Every structure is written in structure tokens, then in C-alpha cells.
């Protein structure tokens, strides 16, 4: 993916270039213990810095083909939930989340209206 600087060299404004590249939220606090009360992610790149035991985050509503990245730098694993209770990540049950360990990242891509695929870091 091109950097915002590369996109600006092509004649786009700084604001448009940043929008094309996505927004970063560098300070996410995971919360809740279920899909209904997990922290709603609002950016395309999210850094969890505070993670209480059993807390979670919920993917944003996105278009097919959109990607969301999550890095967990909190003290505990974080449960990552789909954006809706009928949504699925990989082959998990509808509405189920998966644990993202500390100091790991995941990139998820929406590939249907209800399905996400996740790619975990080492």
C-alpha cells in the first residue's frame, strides 16, 4: 500500500491522502465481556493500549473488501468480535469472538456481508 506521502505526490490533498490510507486510533481501551458491550472500533488501524481481563473490541461496520487492523499492547488478551451478532470471523460461530494475545496483531478483511477473515501475526 502506498503511503499518504506517495499519494500526495500524485496530486491528492493531504486530507484525501490520509483518508485513502485509513485512520489510526493509537489508544483504544478494550471493555465489556460480550459482543453487546465490547468497545466499538472506529478506525481502520487500532492499537489497544488498555485491556482488562476478559475485555473485548468489536469490529466496525464496513464495506465488503475493507480491512481493519488491531494491535494488542494491553496487559491482557482481548476478544475481537464481529460487527454484528450474525457476523462470523473465520469459521467461528455467529457473533463469537476470538482471543488476540498481548503483543500480537490481526488484520481482518470483510469478504461478504456477514463474513470476515482474520490474519494473525506471530
Secondary structure, DSSP 8 states (H G I E B T S, - for coil): ---HHHHHHTT--HHHHHHHH--EEEEEEEB-SSTTTSEE--SSEEEEEEE-TT-EEE-----TT-EEEEEE-SSS-EEEE-SSTT-EETTS-TT--EEE-TTEEEEEEE-SSSEEEEEE--
